Amino acid sequence: MRRAEESHQLFVRRSEAQSTVEVALSLPVLMLVFVMLLQGALYMHALNVVRSAAQEGARAAAAEGATLADGEARTRTMLAAGLGRSSDSLAVGVNEDADGVRLAVSGSMSLLLAGPTSKTVLALPLEGRGHATREVFRPG
């Protein structure tokens, strides 16, 4: 009977050790998947903010009596509201042509695992373009 108890205790110790090893091996993989999902969600949010800000800025610049600077200011305001200090590194360009106003926002977003110091090595591109027809009164 004693031999059976020793055998059972040995089995319990081995299965506890096996569980510890399994957790130690699977936890980094689960954490990596979690960080990747979080990075994807943050990237999609930033991309939507950039695209919406570009379109809203083009609309603001195309309004009657507005200037291109008004459109750029509206874009910068929306970028700051949606992205915070990260929006300072984004470039905003506004052009006017015969069809209306075109506004482009471009820049990049660093990866979570890259850290705050490496902005150019590991980064995801952020680009948004907006176009709006200039509102003008034409009597006719």
OpenMM code with the backbone's topology and positions (N, CA, C; nanometers):
from openmm import Vec3, app, unit

residues = "MET ARG ARG ALA GLU GLU SER HIS GLN LEU PHE VAL ARG ARG SER GLU ALA GLN SER THR VAL GLU VAL ALA LEU SER LEU PRO VAL LEU MET LEU VAL PHE VAL MET LEU LEU GLN GLY ALA LEU TYR MET HIS ALA LEU ASN VAL VAL ARG SER ALA ALA GLN GLU GLY ALA ARG ALA ALA ALA ALA GLU GLY ALA THR LEU ALA ASP GLY GLU ALA ARG THR ARG THR MET LEU ALA ALA GLY LEU GLY ARG SER SER ASP SER LEU ALA VAL GLY VAL ASN GLU ASP ALA ASP GLY VAL ARG LEU ALA VAL SER GLY SER MET SER LEU LEU LEU ALA GLY PRO THR SER LYS THR VAL LEU ALA LEU PRO LEU GLU GLY ARG GLY HIS ALA THR ARG GLU VAL PHE ARG PRO GLY".split()
positions = [
    Vec3(0.0810, -0.1196, 0.0000),
    Vec3(0.0000, 0.0000, 0.0000),
    Vec3(0.0851, 0.1256, 0.0000),
    Vec3(0.1949, 0.1183, 0.0733),
    Vec3(0.2834, 0.2338, 0.0827),
    Vec3(0.3430, 0.2661, -0.0542),
    Vec3(0.3749, 0.1659, -0.1290),
    Vec3(0.4331, 0.1850, -0.2618),
    Vec3(0.3326, 0.2558, -0.3549),
    Vec3(0.2080, 0.2232, -0.3400),
    Vec3(0.1036, 0.2859, -0.4219),
    Vec3(0.0903, 0.4335, -0.3863),
    Vec3(0.0974, 0.4689, -0.2593),
    Vec3(0.0899, 0.6091, -0.2177),
    Vec3(0.2083, 0.6889, -0.2705),
    Vec3(0.3288, 0.6313, -0.2636),
    Vec3(0.4474, 0.6994, -0.3167),
    Vec3(0.4351, 0.7207, -0.4674),
    Vec3(0.3839, 0.6210, -0.5356),
    Vec3(0.3655, 0.6323, -0.6800),
    Vec3(0.2642, 0.7430, -0.7125),
    Vec3(0.1562, 0.7491, -0.6351),
    Vec3(0.0547, 0.8526, -0.6569),
    Vec3(0.1109, 0.9929, -0.6289),
    Vec3(0.1893, 1.0101, -0.5228),
    Vec3(0.2502, 1.1389, -0.4906),
    Vec3(0.3484, 1.1813, -0.5988),
    Vec3(0.4242, 1.0879, -0.6527),
    Vec3(0.5175, 1.1179, -0.7608),
    Vec3(0.4419, 1.1640, -0.8849),
    Vec3(0.3294, 1.0989, -0.9144),
    Vec3(0.2474, 1.1374, -1.0297),
    Vec3(0.1912, 1.2788, -1.0118),
    Vec3(0.1454, 1.3097, -0.8892),
    Vec3(0.0902, 1.4430, -0.8627),
    Vec3(0.1981, 1.5491, -0.8776),
    Vec3(0.3177, 1.5256, -0.8260),
    Vec3(0.4269, 1.6227, -0.8393),
    Vec3(0.4653, 1.6444, -0.9852),
    Vec3(0.4690, 1.5360, -1.0625),
    Vec3(0.5046, 1.5494, -1.2045),
    Vec3(0.3983, 1.6273, -1.2808),
    Vec3(0.2721, 1.6019, -1.2526),
    Vec3(0.1677, 1.6748, -1.3259),
    Vec3(0.1652, 1.8225, -1.2858),
    Vec3(0.1955, 1.8554, -1.1585),
    Vec3(0.2054, 1.9954, -1.1181),
    Vec3(0.3209, 2.0635, -1.1900),
    Vec3(0.4328, 1.9960, -1.2002),
    Vec3(0.5480, 2.0525, -1.2706),
    Vec3(0.5180, 2.0688, -1.4183),
    Vec3(0.4463, 1.9728, -1.4744),
    Vec3(0.4115, 1.9809, -1.6156),
    Vec3(0.3186, 2.1001, -1.6404),
    Vec3(0.2237, 2.1227, -1.5512),
    Vec3(0.1328, 2.2366, -1.5649),
    Vec3(0.2090, 2.3686, -1.5574),
    Vec3(0.3054, 2.3762, -1.4688),
    Vec3(0.3860, 2.4978, -1.4559),
    Vec3(0.4636, 2.5250, -1.5841),
    Vec3(0.5203, 2.4225, -1.6425),
    Vec3(0.5954, 2.4378, -1.7673),
    Vec3(0.5021, 2.4775, -1.8806),
    Vec3(0.3852, 2.4188, -1.8866),
    Vec3(0.2900, 2.4538, -1.9921),
    Vec3(0.2476, 2.6012, -1.9821),
    Vec3(0.2220, 2.6466, -1.8621),
    Vec3(0.1848, 2.7876, -1.8433),
    Vec3(0.3017, 2.8781, -1.8802),
    Vec3(0.4215, 2.8407, -1.8388),
    Vec3(0.5391, 2.9226, -1.8686),
    Vec3(0.5653, 2.9305, -2.0186),
    Vec3(0.5324, 2.8266, -2.0933),
    Vec3(0.5530, 2.8289, -2.2380),
    Vec3(0.4392, 2.8981, -2.3122),
    Vec3(0.3161, 2.8855, -2.2628),
    Vec3(0.2034, 2.9421, -2.3359),
    Vec3(0.1765, 3.0889, -2.3011),
    Vec3(0.2156, 3.1343, -2.1842),
    Vec3(0.1885, 3.2725, -2.1444),
    Vec3(0.2531, 3.3764, -2.2377),
    Vec3(0.3792, 3.3622, -2.2780),
    Vec3(0.4348, 3.4607, -2.3716),
    Vec3(0.3609, 3.4647, -2.5056),
    Vec3(0.3158, 3.3508, -2.5530),
    Vec3(0.2415, 3.3465, -2.6791),
    Vec3(0.1076, 3.4198, -2.6629),
    Vec3(0.0391, 3.3949, -2.5533),
    Vec3(-0.0877, 3.4633, -2.5286),
    Vec3(-0.0685, 3.6144, -2.5132),
    Vec3(0.0374, 3.6544, -2.4466),
    Vec3(0.0655, 3.7974, -2.4317),
    Vec3(0.0956, 3.8618, -2.5667),
    Vec3(0.1696, 3.7929, -2.6515),
    Vec3(0.2004, 3.8458, -2.7836),
    Vec3(0.0733, 3.8617, -2.8665),
    Vec3(-0.0155, 3.7635, -2.8608),
    Vec3(-0.1424, 3.7736, -2.9330),
    Vec3(-0.2240, 3.8914, -2.8796),
    Vec3(-0.2284, 3.9093, -2.7487),
    Vec3(-0.3011, 4.0211, -2.6891),
    Vec3(-0.2439, 4.1548, -2.7347),
    Vec3(-0.1129, 4.1686, -2.7343),
    Vec3(-0.0492, 4.2940, -2.7763),
    Vec3(-0.0746, 4.3195, -2.9247),
    Vec3(-0.0732, 4.2135, -3.0054),
    Vec3(-0.1016, 4.2309, -3.1484),
    Vec3(-0.2454, 4.2781, -3.1701),
    Vec3(-0.3397, 4.2218, -3.0959),
    Vec3(-0.4789, 4.2667, -3.1079),
    Vec3(-0.4939, 4.4120, -3.0630),
    Vec3(-0.4282, 4.4477, -2.9560),
    Vec3(-0.4317, 4.5857, -2.9070),
    Vec3(-0.3695, 4.6810, -3.0087),
    Vec3(-0.2569, 4.6429, -3.0680),
    Vec3(-0.1914, 4.7257, -3.1691),
    Vec3(-0.2818, 4.7441, -3.2903),
    Vec3(-0.3478, 4.6377, -3.3328),
    Vec3(-0.4398, 4.6468, -3.4463),
    Vec3(-0.5554, 4.7413, -3.4187),
    Vec3(-0.6107, 4.7341, -3.2982),
    Vec3(-0.7216, 4.8230, -3.2626),
    Vec3(-0.6762, 4.9690, -3.2578),
    Vec3(-0.5595, 4.9926, -3.1989),
    Vec3(-0.5074, 5.1306, -3.1939),
    Vec3(-0.4778, 5.1842, -3.3335),
    Vec3(-0.4242, 5.0990, -3.4205),
    Vec3(-0.3930, 5.1416, -3.5571),
    Vec3(-0.5211, 5.1759, -3.6338),
    Vec3(-0.6233, 5.0921, -3.6204),
    Vec3(-0.7481, 5.1198, -3.6915),
    Vec3(-0.8122, 5.2495, -3.6404),
    Vec3(-0.8040, 5.2731, -3.5096),
    Vec3(-0.8564, 5.3984, -3.4541),
    Vec3(-0.7807, 5.5179, -3.5118),
    Vec3(-0.6486, 5.5108, -3.5121),
    Vec3(-0.5678, 5.6218, -3.5629),
    Vec3(-0.5951, 5.6450, -3.7117),
    Vec3(-0.6089, 5.5378, -3.7877),
    Vec3(-0.6360, 5.5502, -3.9306),
    Vec3(-0.7721, 5.6159, -3.9545),
    Vec3(-0.8723, 5.5774, -3.8777),
    Vec3(-1.0050, 5.6393, -3.8914),
    Vec3(-1.0027, 5.7863, -3.8515),
    Vec3(-0.9278, 5.8208, -3.7478),
    Vec3(-0.9173, 5.9605, -3.7063),
    Vec3(-0.8505, 6.0431, -3.8167),
    Vec3(-0.7422, 5.9916, -3.8749),
    Vec3(-0.6697, 6.0639, -3.9802),
    Vec3(-0.7586, 6.0840, -4.1022),
    Vec3(-0.8291, 5.9804, -4.1436),
    Vec3(-0.9152, 5.9922, -4.2624),
    Vec3(-1.0320, 6.0876, -4.2374),
    Vec3(-1.0921, 6.0790, -4.1209),
    Vec3(-1.2035, 6.1684, -4.0890),
    Vec3(-1.1577, 6.3138, -4.0781),
    Vec3(-1.0419, 6.3350, -4.0183),
    Vec3(-0.9898, 6.4709, -4.0045),
    Vec3(-0.9576, 6.5300, -4.1416),
    Vec3(-0.9048, 6.4502, -4.2317),
    Vec3(-0.8739, 6.5000, -4.3666),
    Vec3(-1.0020, 6.5405, -4.4393),
    Vec3(-1.1048, 6.4581, -4.4310),
    Vec3(-1.2297, 6.4898, -4.4990),
    Vec3(-1.2970, 6.6118, -4.4363),
    Vec3(-1.2972, 6.6190, -4.3050),
    Vec3(-1.3591, 6.7334, -4.2363),
    Vec3(-1.2822, 6.8627, -4.2648),
    Vec3(-1.1506, 6.8546, -4.2713),
    Vec3(-1.0712, 6.9722, -4.3042),
    Vec3(-1.0970, 7.0208, -4.4455),
    Vec3(-1.1132, 6.9272, -4.5388),
    Vec3(-1.1445, 6.9661, -4.6773),
    Vec3(-1.2810, 7.0342, -4.6837),
    Vec3(-1.3774, 6.9803, -4.6102),
    Vec3(-1.5098, 7.0443, -4.6068),
    Vec3(-1.5025, 7.1851, -4.5480),
    Vec3(-1.4251, 7.2006, -4.4408),
    Vec3(-1.4133, 7.3320, -4.3768),
    Vec3(-1.3458, 7.4323, -4.4694),
    Vec3(-1.2456, 7.3883, -4.5440),
    Vec3(-1.1754, 7.4790, -4.6356),
    Vec3(-1.2596, 7.5134, -4.7573),
    Vec3(-1.3512, 7.4229, -4.7956),
    Vec3(-1.4329, 7.4462, -4.9143),
    Vec3(-1.5572, 7.5290, -4.8851),
    Vec3(-1.5866, 7.5541, -4.7601),
    Vec3(-1.7057, 7.6325, -4.7264),
    Vec3(-1.6922, 7.7749, -4.7799),
    Vec3(-1.8071, 7.8365, -4.8084),
    Vec3(-1.8047, 7.9721, -4.8634),
    Vec3(-1.7454, 8.0687, -4.7614),
    Vec3(-1.6482, 8.1462, -4.8060),
    Vec3(-1.5826, 8.2443, -4.7207),
    Vec3(-1.4674, 8.1877, -4.6393),
    Vec3(-1.4403, 8.0587, -4.6490),
    Vec3(-1.3313, 7.9975, -4.5721),
    Vec3(-1.2025, 7.9975, -4.6546),
    Vec3(-1.0919, 7.9874, -4.5849),
    Vec3(-0.9614, 7.9820, -4.6502),
    Vec3(-0.9004, 7.8432, -4.6312),
    Vec3(-0.7896, 7.8208, -4.7004),
    Vec3(-0.7185, 7.6938, -4.6851),
    Vec3(-0.6651, 7.6782, -4.5434),
    Vec3(-0.6267, 7.7893, -4.4816),
    Vec3(-0.5782, 7.7855, -4.3440),
    Vec3(-0.6879, 7.7403, -4.2476),
    Vec3(-0.8132, 7.7761, -4.2778),
    Vec3(-0.9249, 7.7306, -4.1944),
    Vec3(-0.9385, 7.5783, -4.2003),
    Vec3(-0.9208, 7.5229, -4.3190),
    Vec3(-0.9279, 7.3774, -4.3350),
    Vec3(-0.8153, 7.3066, -4.2626),
    Vec3(-0.6953, 7.3631, -4.2712),
    Vec3(-0.5815, 7.3028, -4.2010),
    Vec3(-0.6004, 7.3118, -4.0497),
    Vec3(-0.6514, 7.4244, -4.0026),
    Vec3(-0.6748, 7.4400, -3.8588),
    Vec3(-0.7800, 7.3413, -3.8089),
    Vec3(-0.8869, 7.3217, -3.8863),
    Vec3(-0.9903, 7.2248, -3.8478),
    Vec3(-0.9326, 7.0829, -3.8446),
    Vec3(-0.8478, 7.0515, -3.9414),
    Vec3(-0.7846, 6.9193, -3.9447),
    Vec3(-0.6962, 6.8993, -3.8228),
    Vec3(-0.6143, 6.9969, -3.7910),
    Vec3(-0.5250, 6.9870, -3.6740),
    Vec3(-0.6050, 6.9726, -3.5441),
    Vec3(-0.7170, 7.0433, -3.5348),
    Vec3(-0.8013, 7.0337, -3.4159),
    Vec3(-0.8578, 6.8930, -3.4001),
    Vec3(-0.9067, 6.8363, -3.5092),
    Vec3(-0.9629, 6.7005, -3.5036),
    Vec3(-0.8551, 6.5964, -3.4755),
    Vec3(-0.7371, 6.6138, -3.5331),
    Vec3(-0.6276, 6.5202, -3.5075),
    Vec3(-0.5863, 6.5237, -3.3604),
    Vec3(-0.5777, 6.6445, -3.3052),
    Vec3(-0.5396, 6.6573, -3.1643),
    Vec3(-0.6461, 6.5977, -3.0727),
    Vec3(-0.7721, 6.6129, -3.1099),
    Vec3(-0.8798, 6.5575, -3.0276),
    Vec3(-0.8801, 6.4047, -3.0311),
    Vec3(-0.8476, 6.3470, -3.1462),
    Vec3(-0.8531, 6.2020, -3.1593),
    Vec3(-0.7260, 6.1290, -3.1251),
    Vec3(-0.6102, 6.1939, -3.1451),
    Vec3(-0.4823, 6.1259, -3.1257),
    Vec3(-0.3958, 6.1869, -3.0157),
    Vec3(-0.4336, 6.3016, -2.9656),
    Vec3(-0.3536, 6.3645, -2.8611),
    Vec3(-0.2215, 6.4168, -2.9149),
    Vec3(-0.1158, 6.4017, -2.8339),
    Vec3(0.0168, 6.4533, -2.8736),
    Vec3(0.0754, 6.3791, -2.9928),
    Vec3(0.0250, 6.2609, -3.0236),
    Vec3(0.0756, 6.1855, -3.1389),
    Vec3(0.0489, 6.2581, -3.2696),
    Vec3(-0.0491, 6.3465, -3.2701),
    Vec3(-0.0853, 6.4153, -3.3944),
    Vec3(0.0164, 6.5220, -3.4343),
    Vec3(0.1040, 6.5618, -3.3440),
    Vec3(0.2010, 6.6665, -3.3756),
    Vec3(0.2980, 6.6253, -3.4855),
    Vec3(0.3221, 6.4954, -3.4997),
    Vec3(0.4182, 6.4485, -3.5992),
    Vec3(0.3559, 6.4265, -3.7371),
    Vec3(0.2262, 6.4464, -3.7510),
    Vec3(0.1596, 6.4259, -3.8798),
    Vec3(0.1681, 6.5513, -3.9658),
    Vec3(0.1887, 6.5323, -4.0944),
    Vec3(0.1976, 6.6435, -4.1895),
    Vec3(0.0611, 6.6653, -4.2551),
    Vec3(0.0218, 6.7903, -4.2662),
    Vec3(-0.1059, 6.8269, -4.3286),
    Vec3(-0.0756, 6.9165, -4.4475),
    Vec3(-0.1269, 6.8783, -4.5636),
    Vec3(-0.1095, 6.9591, -4.6843),
    Vec3(-0.2443, 6.9917, -4.7462),
    Vec3(-0.2639, 7.1191, -4.7832),
    Vec3(-0.3904, 7.1635, -4.8409),
    Vec3(-0.3626, 7.2269, -4.9761),
    Vec3(-0.4378, 7.1858, -5.0778),
    Vec3(-0.4244, 7.2418, -5.2131),
    Vec3(-0.5619, 7.2791, -5.2657),
    Vec3(-0.5629, 7.3802, -5.3502),
    Vec3(-0.6877, 7.4193, -5.4146),
    Vec3(-0.6699, 7.4045, -5.5647),
    Vec3(-0.7697, 7.3453, -5.6302),
    Vec3(-0.7654, 7.3323, -5.7759),
    Vec3(-0.9003, 7.3769, -5.8317),
    Vec3(-0.9215, 7.3538, -5.9604),
    Vec3(-1.0447, 7.3996, -6.0242),
    Vec3(-1.1679, 7.3273, -5.9693),
    Vec3(-1.1502, 7.2037, -5.9243),
    Vec3(-1.2639, 7.1255, -5.8741),
    Vec3(-1.3004, 7.1592, -5.7303),
    Vec3(-1.2045, 7.2018, -5.6518),
    Vec3(-1.2330, 7.2287, -5.5121),
    Vec3(-1.1069, 7.2267, -5.4282),
    Vec3(-1.1172, 7.1686, -5.3103),
    Vec3(-1.0072, 7.1656, -5.2155),
    Vec3(-0.9663, 7.0211, -5.1907),
    Vec3(-0.8373, 6.9965, -5.1923),
    Vec3(-0.7825, 6.8638, -5.1603),
    Vec3(-0.6922, 6.8784, -5.0384),
    Vec3(-0.7132, 6.7883, -4.9427),
    Vec3(-0.6359, 6.7924, -4.8200),
    Vec3(-0.5777, 6.6536, -4.7958),
    Vec3(-0.4503, 6.6493, -4.7599),
    Vec3(-0.3835, 6.5216, -4.7343),
    Vec3(-0.3148, 6.5257, -4.5982),
    Vec3(-0.3293, 6.4165, -4.5240),
    Vec3(-0.2626, 6.4006, -4.3948),
    Vec3(-0.1765, 6.2755, -4.4060),
    Vec3(-0.0497, 6.2879, -4.3658),
    Vec3(0.0386, 6.1708, -4.3729),
    Vec3(0.1334, 6.1702, -4.2534),
    Vec3(0.1762, 6.0518, -4.2185),
    Vec3(0.2680, 6.0338, -4.1071),
    Vec3(0.2776, 5.8869, -4.0731),
    Vec3(0.3208, 5.8575, -3.9525),
    Vec3(0.3335, 5.7182, -3.9109),
    Vec3(0.3044, 5.7046, -3.7624),
    Vec3(0.2788, 5.5809, -3.7234),
    Vec3(0.2481, 5.5473, -3.5845),
    Vec3(0.3453, 5.4390, -3.5418),
    Vec3(0.4166, 5.4609, -3.4319),
    Vec3(0.5139, 5.3609, -3.3878),
    Vec3(0.4425, 5.2430, -3.3221),
    Vec3(0.5057, 5.1273, -3.3286),
    Vec3(0.4500, 5.0062, -3.2691),
    Vec3(0.4624, 5.0099, -3.1172),
    Vec3(0.3728, 4.9421, -3.0496),
    Vec3(0.3775, 4.9367, -2.9032),
    Vec3(0.5057, 4.8709, -2.8539),
    Vec3(0.5463, 4.7625, -2.9179),
    Vec3(0.6653, 4.6900, -2.8739),
    Vec3(0.7946, 4.7615, -2.9098),
    Vec3(0.7869, 4.8590, -3.0022),
    Vec3(0.9078, 4.9301, -3.0431),
    Vec3(0.9495, 5.0332, -2.9388),
    Vec3(0.8557, 5.0766, -2.8577),
    Vec3(0.8880, 5.1778, -2.7571),
    Vec3(0.8745, 5.3172, -2.8137),
    Vec3(0.8787, 5.4170, -2.7287),
    Vec3(0.8577, 5.5549, -2.7736),
    Vec3(0.9777, 5.6153, -2.8462),
    Vec3(1.0954, 5.5550, -2.8368),
    Vec3(1.2144, 5.6178, -2.8945),
    Vec3(1.2345, 5.5844, -3.0410),
    Vec3(1.1912, 5.4681, -3.0877),
    Vec3(1.2158, 5.4313, -3.2269),
    Vec3(1.0923, 5.4608, -3.3100),
    Vec3(1.0882, 5.5792, -3.3685),
    Vec3(0.9722, 5.6199, -3.4465),
    Vec3(0.9851, 5.5837, -3.5936),
    Vec3(1.1037, 5.5722, -3.6453),
    Vec3(1.1182, 5.5480, -3.7881),
    Vec3(1.1457, 5.4023, -3.8219),
    Vec3(1.2007, 5.3259, -3.7307),
    Vec3(1.2377, 5.1882, -3.7612),
    Vec3(1.1144, 5.0998, -3.7730),
    Vec3(1.0352, 5.0940, -3.6702),
    Vec3(0.9144, 5.0126, -3.6700),
    Vec3(0.7928, 5.1035, -3.6588),
    Vec3(0.7310, 5.1329, -3.7721),
    Vec3(0.6173, 5.2239, -3.7717),
    Vec3(0.5151, 5.1804, -3.8751),
    Vec3(0.3916, 5.2116, -3.8480),
    Vec3(0.2816, 5.1841, -3.9406),
    Vec3(0.2419, 5.3147, -4.0079),
    Vec3(0.2197, 5.3118, -4.1405),
    Vec3(0.1865, 5.4362, -4.2113),
    Vec3(0.0442, 5.4824, -4.1816),
    Vec3(0.0292, 5.6127, -4.1694),
    Vec3(-0.1024, 5.6751, -4.1532),
    Vec3(-0.1206, 5.7756, -4.2659),
    Vec3(-0.2222, 5.7553, -4.3486),
    Vec3(-0.2495, 5.8472, -4.4590),
    Vec3(-0.3993, 5.8659, -4.4732),
    Vec3(-0.4368, 5.9893, -4.4963),
    Vec3(-0.5767, 6.0208, -4.5199),
    Vec3(-0.5876, 6.1339, -4.6203),
    Vec3(-0.6872, 6.1246, -4.7067),
    Vec3(-0.7083, 6.2273, -4.8084),
    Vec3(-0.8546, 6.2696, -4.8067),
    Vec3(-0.8747, 6.3978, -4.8252),
    Vec3(-1.0100, 6.4507, -4.8307),
    Vec3(-1.0253, 6.5429, -4.9495),
    Vec3(-1.1438, 6.5445, -5.0085),
    Vec3(-1.1722, 6.6321, -5.1220),
    Vec3(-1.3125, 6.6879, -5.1042),
    Vec3(-1.3257, 6.8172, -5.1284),
    Vec3(-1.4561, 6.8823, -5.1222),
    Vec3(-1.4642, 6.9882, -5.2307),
    Vec3(-1.5811, 7.0001, -5.2895),
    Vec3(-1.6036, 7.1004, -5.3928),
    Vec3(-1.6252, 7.2355, -5.3264),
    Vec3(-1.5594, 7.3369, -5.3801),
    Vec3(-1.5674, 7.4726, -5.3237),
    Vec3(-1.7084, 7.5255, -5.3432),
    Vec3(-1.7649, 7.5785, -5.2358),
    Vec3(-1.8981, 7.6370, -5.2427),
    Vec3(-1.8884, 7.7823, -5.2871),
    Vec3(-1.9486, 7.8110, -5.3980),
    Vec3(-1.9524, 7.9487, -5.4483),
    Vec3(-2.0917, 7.9764, -5.5066),
    Vec3(-2.1334, 8.0990, -5.4942),
    Vec3(-2.2615, 8.1392, -5.5495),
    Vec3(-2.2381, 8.1880, -5.6934),
    Vec3(-2.3095, 8.1285, -5.7845),
    Vec3(-2.3009, 8.1696, -5.9258),
    Vec3(-2.4397, 8.2078, -5.9729),
    Vec3(-2.4629, 8.3379, -5.9853),
    Vec3(-2.5973, 8.3790, -6.0303),
    Vec3(-2.6185, 8.3351, -6.1743),
    Vec3(-2.7341, 8.2946, -6.2013),
    Vec3(-2.7495, 8.2528, -6.3384),
    Vec3(-2.8845, 8.2381, -6.3799),
] * unit.nanometer
topology = app.Topology()
chain = topology.addChain("A")
for resn in residues:
    res = topology.addResidue(resn, chain)
    for name in ("N", "CA", "C"):
        topology.addAtom(name, app.Element.getBySymbol(name[0]), res)
